[in-house]
Amino acid sequence: QTKRPDDRATIFLFLHLVRANMRVVRMGLSWNLLDQVLELYIFDRRLRLLVLDAIERIEVPLRGSWAHHLAMKYGPPGYLDPGLYHRPDRYAQAFAKLIEDLKRYDDPEYPPIWMATEVISLGQLSMWYNNLKNRPDRQAIAKVYGLDERFWYRSPIT
């Protein structure tokens, strides 16, 4: 039976901790150290999974809401219009990052918004959202979740 990568990592960590614990015992300290380290490792793993699950539950719908609203109002490539954004420098930065992330795709050169949402990070999505010039656009995206449009807001000046 093939071991899953998680099993190998857990076994490696366990063996490493056993060796470390043997050194601790030789120094006259307690065996409880291994138990404490394993408890901390298990807690950290569970916490990480909970945080990642919570982020995913927020990120996926936000991507969809952003893409749907802008596509319906401005058309599939409309999000690329620099006139929609407060700061041209932030737009240029976000656009350059998007193009870099899309290098693996050949066609189309400037993708529709639903393709862009698949490759941008949550941080990039935040940058695109916060740079939207029209408050009603931000409100429409946030309203789907009962949020104020400033839920993710950063000043366009900073």
Kinemage of the C-alpha trace (Angstrom):
@kinemage 1
@onewidth
@group {chain A} dominant
@subgroup {mainchain}
@vectorlist {calphas} color= white
{ca gln a 1} P 0.000 0.000 0.000
{ca thr a 2} L 1.348 3.430 -0.968
{ca lys a 3} L 1.759 5.889 1.847
{ca arg a 4} L 0.104 9.286 1.401
{ca pro a 5} L 2.437 12.303 1.658
{ca asp a 6} L 0.752 13.280 4.938
{ca asp a 7} L 1.614 9.863 6.396
{ca arg a 8} L 5.261 10.203 5.419
{ca ala a 9} L 5.453 13.712 6.846
{ca thr a 10} L 3.837 12.578 10.095
{ca ile a 11} L 6.178 9.587 10.383
{ca phe a 12} L 9.208 11.793 9.655
{ca leu a 13} L 8.097 14.325 12.259
{ca phe a 14} L 7.400 11.589 14.793
{ca leu a 15} L 10.840 10.001 14.298
{ca his a 16} L 12.503 13.404 14.507
{ca leu a 17} L 10.642 14.142 17.738
{ca val a 18} L 11.544 10.720 19.179
{ca arg a 19} L 15.243 11.389 18.492
{ca ala a 20} L 14.944 14.851 20.021
{ca asn a 21} L 13.092 13.426 23.006
{ca met a 22} L 15.805 10.787 23.546
{ca arg a 23} L 18.346 13.593 23.799
{ca val a 24} L 16.079 15.381 26.284
{ca val a 25} L 15.736 12.225 28.415
{ca arg a 26} L 19.521 11.786 28.435
{ca met a 27} L 19.728 15.323 29.799
{ca gly a 28} L 17.378 14.335 32.632
{ca leu a 29} L 14.209 16.069 31.385
{ca ser a 30} L 10.730 14.562 31.137
{ca trp a 31} L 9.065 12.387 28.488
{ca asn a 32} L 6.173 14.830 28.574
{ca leu a 33} L 8.020 16.999 26.080
{ca leu a 34} L 7.138 14.636 23.223
{ca asp a 35} L 3.485 14.674 24.249
{ca gln a 36} L 3.458 18.461 24.432
{ca val a 37} L 5.127 18.841 21.032
{ca leu a 38} L 2.707 16.371 19.431
{ca glu a 39} L -0.282 18.132 21.002
{ca leu a 40} L 0.992 21.456 19.688
{ca tyr a 41} L 1.558 19.962 16.236
{ca ile a 42} L -1.970 18.490 16.154
{ca phe a 43} L -3.490 21.762 17.379
{ca asp a 44} L -1.538 23.741 14.761
{ca arg a 45} L -2.652 21.396 11.983
{ca arg a 46} L -6.311 21.592 13.005
{ca leu a 47} L -6.166 25.381 13.346
{ca arg a 48} L -4.527 25.707 9.914
{ca leu a 49} L -7.251 23.553 8.327
{ca leu a 50} L -10.000 25.577 10.008
{ca val a 51} L -8.489 28.879 8.868
{ca leu a 52} L -7.991 27.661 5.302
{ca asp a 53} L -11.572 26.349 5.213
{ca ala a 54} L -12.914 29.696 6.443
{ca ile a 55} L -10.849 31.624 3.879
{ca glu a 56} L -12.075 29.389 1.068
{ca arg a 57} L -15.704 29.869 2.123
{ca ile a 58} L -15.225 33.623 1.798
{ca glu a 59} L -12.846 33.757 -1.167
{ca val a 60} L -14.797 31.661 -3.669
{ca pro a 61} L -18.092 33.573 -3.377
{ca leu a 62} L -16.275 36.927 -3.422
{ca arg a 63} L -14.537 35.995 -6.651
{ca gly a 64} L -17.874 34.980 -8.136
{ca ser a 65} L -19.643 38.132 -6.993
{ca trp a 66} L -16.880 40.385 -8.336
{ca ala a 67} L -16.776 38.593 -11.677
{ca his a 68} L -20.551 38.390 -12.074
{ca his a 69} L -21.237 42.020 -11.263
{ca leu a 70} L -18.499 43.467 -13.448
{ca ala a 71} L -19.228 41.096 -16.353
{ca met a 72} L -22.933 41.889 -16.306
{ca lys a 73} L -22.383 45.642 -16.065
{ca tyr a 74} L -19.291 46.143 -18.260
{ca gly a 75} L -18.997 42.928 -20.285
{ca pro a 76} L -16.505 40.040 -19.937
{ca pro a 77} L -13.351 42.115 -20.625
{ca gly a 78} L -14.807 45.292 -19.079
{ca tyr a 79} L -12.889 44.871 -15.824
{ca leu a 80} L -9.749 45.762 -17.812
{ca asp a 81} L -10.977 49.319 -18.482
{ca pro a 82} L -8.619 51.650 -16.579
{ca gly a 83} L -11.465 54.163 -16.269
{ca leu a 84} L -13.150 51.929 -13.683
{ca tyr a 85} L -10.364 52.422 -11.170
{ca his a 86} L -9.230 55.195 -8.814
{ca arg a 87} L -5.509 54.962 -9.272
{ca pro a 88} L -3.855 54.257 -12.607
{ca asp a 89} L -0.669 53.092 -10.870
{ca arg a 90} L -2.544 50.469 -8.852
{ca tyr a 91} L -4.440 49.406 -11.957
{ca ala a 92} L -1.162 49.037 -13.871
{ca gln a 93} L 0.339 47.015 -11.031
{ca ala a 94} L -2.695 44.706 -10.809
{ca phe a 95} L -2.874 44.349 -14.587
{ca ala a 96} L 0.836 43.484 -14.852
{ca lys a 97} L 0.449 40.838 -12.150
{ca leu a 98} L -2.601 39.400 -13.911
{ca ile a 99} L -0.753 39.157 -17.234
{ca glu a 100} L 2.176 37.495 -15.456
{ca asp a 101} L -0.177 34.961 -13.852
{ca leu a 102} L -1.814 34.273 -17.227
{ca lys a 103} L 1.415 33.519 -19.124
{ca arg a 104} L 0.498 29.851 -19.179
{ca tyr a 105} L -2.540 30.656 -21.342
{ca asp a 106} L -2.144 31.556 -25.020
{ca asp a 107} L -5.631 32.645 -25.886
{ca pro a 108} L -7.187 35.105 -25.388
{ca glu a 109} L -4.496 37.686 -24.782
{ca tyr a 110} L -6.779 39.643 -22.445
{ca pro a 111} L -9.004 37.096 -20.743
{ca pro a 112} L -12.628 37.475 -19.750
{ca ile a 113} L -13.201 38.193 -16.095
{ca trp a 114} L -14.219 34.638 -15.191
{ca met a 115} L -10.850 33.361 -16.438
{ca ala a 116} L -9.005 36.055 -14.498
{ca thr a 117} L -10.757 35.104 -11.258
{ca glu a 118} L -9.307 31.610 -11.526
{ca val a 119} L -5.699 32.784 -11.427
{ca ile a 120} L -5.608 35.866 -9.205
{ca ser a 121} L -4.892 35.526 -5.525
{ca leu a 122} L -7.144 36.773 -2.758
{ca gly a 123} L -4.705 39.662 -2.286
{ca gln a 124} L -4.964 40.548 -5.962
{ca leu a 125} L -8.755 40.373 -5.805
{ca ser a 126} L -8.598 42.777 -2.874
{ca met a 127} L -6.480 45.153 -4.944
{ca trp a 128} L -8.905 45.079 -7.901
{ca tyr a 129} L -11.937 45.513 -5.617
{ca asn a 130} L -10.483 48.332 -3.529
{ca asn a 131} L -9.368 50.255 -6.576
{ca leu a 132} L -12.868 50.312 -8.108
{ca lys a 133} L -13.800 53.942 -8.596
{ca asn a 134} L -17.584 53.573 -8.571
{ca arg a 135} L -18.990 53.081 -5.105
{ca pro a 136} L -22.158 51.435 -6.498
{ca asp a 137} L -19.983 48.683 -7.980
{ca arg a 138} L -18.385 47.952 -4.614
{ca gln a 139} L -21.799 48.133 -2.952
{ca ala a 140} L -23.344 45.668 -5.411
{ca ile a 141} L -20.512 43.172 -4.845
{ca ala a 142} L -20.653 43.473 -1.037
{ca lys a 143} L -24.465 43.578 -0.825
{ca val a 144} L -24.760 39.949 -1.895
{ca tyr a 145} L -23.256 39.042 1.497
{ca gly a 146} L -25.002 41.718 3.542
{ca leu a 147} L -21.739 43.613 3.935
{ca asp a 148} L -20.921 47.280 3.700
{ca glu a 149} L -18.869 48.149 0.629
{ca arg a 150} L -16.023 49.189 2.920
{ca phe a 151} L -15.634 45.681 4.397
{ca trp a 152} L -12.441 45.286 2.402
{ca tyr a 153} L -11.744 48.929 1.854
{ca arg a 154} L -8.342 50.508 1.767
{ca ser a 155} L -8.013 54.187 1.049
{ca pro a 156} L -7.364 54.820 -2.650
{ca ile a 157} L -4.729 57.334 -1.587
{ca thr a 158} L -2.567 54.850 0.321
